[in-house]
């Protein structure tokens, strides 16, 4: 079964943090790490978020959670192709 980034992001959008976290933590590719980082931003755990952004070889952007979620949807659509 192919990993579905959109499904994880939809879980986030529905407020299902635990479900999204369980799905994403099984993967270590760049997009998964970015989603994982975002989840920790949502919960306010910035230290853990920074760890996952570093794993994704990037930094935490100074954008809103909504902007970051939209960016992740765009990345997920690209990576799903």
C-alpha positions in Angstrom: 0.0 0.0 0.0 1.4 3.4 -1.0 1.7 6.0 1.8 -0.9 8.7 1.4 0.3 12.2 2.5 -3.1 13.7 1.7 -4.9 11.2 4.1 -2.6 12.3 6.9 -3.2 16.0 6.2 -6.9 15.4 6.1 -6.7 13.8 9.5 -4.9 16.9 10.7 -7.6 19.1 9.2 -10.3 17.1 11.0 -8.5 17.6 14.3 -7.3 14.0 14.5 -3.8 14.7 15.7 -3.2 11.3 17.3 -4.3 9.5 14.1 -2.2 11.7 11.9 0.8 11.3 14.2 0.5 7.5 14.2 0.4 7.5 10.4 3.3 9.8 9.8 5.7 8.6 12.4 6.1 5.3 10.5 7.9 7.2 7.7 11.1 9.1 7.4 11.1 10.7 3.9 11.4 14.5 3.6 7.6 15.2 3.2 6.8 12.9 6.1 9.4 14.7 8.3 7.8 18.1 7.3 4.3 16.8 8.2 5.7 15.4 11.5 7.3 18.7 12.3 4.0 20.5 11.5 2.2 18.2 13.9 4.5 19.1 16.7 4.1 22.8 15.9 0.4 22.4 16.3 0.8 20.9 19.7 3.2 23.7 20.7 6.3 21.4 21.0 8.7 23.6 19.1 11.8 21.7 20.2 10.4 18.5 18.7 9.2 20.4 15.6 12.6 21.8 15.0 14.1 18.3 15.3 11.8 17.1 12.5 12.4 20.2 10.3 16.1 19.5 10.7 15.5 15.8 9.6 13.8 17.3 6.6 16.9 19.4 6.0 15.1 22.7 6.4 14.1 25.2 9.2 10.8 26.1 10.7 9.3 28.9 8.6 7.8 32.0 10.2 4.4 31.3 8.7 1.1 30.6 10.3 -0.2 27.0 11.0 -2.8 27.6 8.2 -0.1 28.7 5.7 2.1 25.7 6.6 -0.8 23.3 6.2 -1.5 24.7 2.8 2.1 24.4 1.9 2.2 20.8 3.0 -0.9 20.0 0.9 0.9 21.5 -2.1 4.0 19.4 -1.4 1.9 16.3 -0.9 0.2 16.8 -4.2 3.6 17.1 -5.9 5.1 14.1 -4.1 2.1 11.9 -4.7 2.5 12.1 -8.5 
